[in-house]
Amino acid sequence: MKVREAIYTRRTIRKFRQEPISEDILRELVEAARYAPSASNLQPLKYKLVGAVDAARVFAHVHWARAIAPAGDPKPGEEPTAYILIFADTNIRATGYEMDVGIAAQNITLAALEMGIGSCMMGAIDRAELKAEFSIPAHLELSLVMALGYPAQKPVAVEMASQDAYRYWLTPDGILHVPKRPLDEIIIGD
C-alpha cells in the first residue's frame, strides 16, 4: 500500500472483528511511533500495550462517536481487541508534547492500516480512571488512547455538502459516512 493510498482510504473504525492482535504486532506499531519526529528530539512519549485479555478494562473508560451515539458505539462482540495508551513523560517534557502525540498516533494508524488493522484515536477518555486502572505513575500524562482491531465496518469519505455539514452519519444499512471539506475551501488564497 502506498502512503497516499493509506492516507486517502484510512477511516476511523468503531466496530471490530473479535480476532486478537498479538503483542508482537502491538510492539511493531509502537516501533512505528518511535520513529515519529519529536520536538527537540526529546522523545517524551511512553506507551502501554493492552491486549485482548485486558481490553475491557480500557473499554469501560472511553467514549465513542458522540455525534452518532449510541449508534456509533461498538456493540457487544464489536469491541476493540487491543489498545495502545499514549503517555507523555512529564519528567522529560512537562508541556508542549501534543504535536509529538499526534504524529506518533498517525504513524500507529498508518502502520496498522498496512497490516489490515483498524484504529480509532480517542481523546474522549476518563484519564484519571484509566491511570488508576493500570497503576500508572503520576509523571506519565495520558494523552490519547488508540483503539485497535480488525475492522468489521468500512466507513467512506464523502464531500462535505456545506460549511455546517461536518458531522459524520450512519445510513440505514450501517455504512458510516465521513464528510471532508473540499480542497478549495481549506486552501487560503490571495
Number of C-alpha atoms within 10 A of each C-alpha: 8 7 10 9 9 15 13 9 13 20 21 20 24 26 25 23 16 16 13 15 19 13 14 9 14 21 14 15 21 23 15 19 25 17 12 19 15 17 13 6 9 12 19 19 24 18 20 16 16 22 19 19 10 14 18 16 14 22 19 12 15 16 14 19 18 12 11 14 10 11 14 19 16 17 12 7 11 18 22 31 25 28 27 24 22 24 22 25 21 16 9 14 14 13 9 11 21 14 12 21 24 17 16 23 26 18 20 25 27 20 22 22 20 14 12 12 18 29 30 21 20 16 15 14 19 14 17 13 13 20 17 11 12 13 9 15 10 12 13 20 19 24 18 22 25 20 27 30 27 24 22 15 18 17 21 15 15 13 14 16 12 10 9 7 12 14 13 19 18 14 8 7 6 13 13 22 18 18 18 15 15 14 8 8 9 8 8 6 6 3
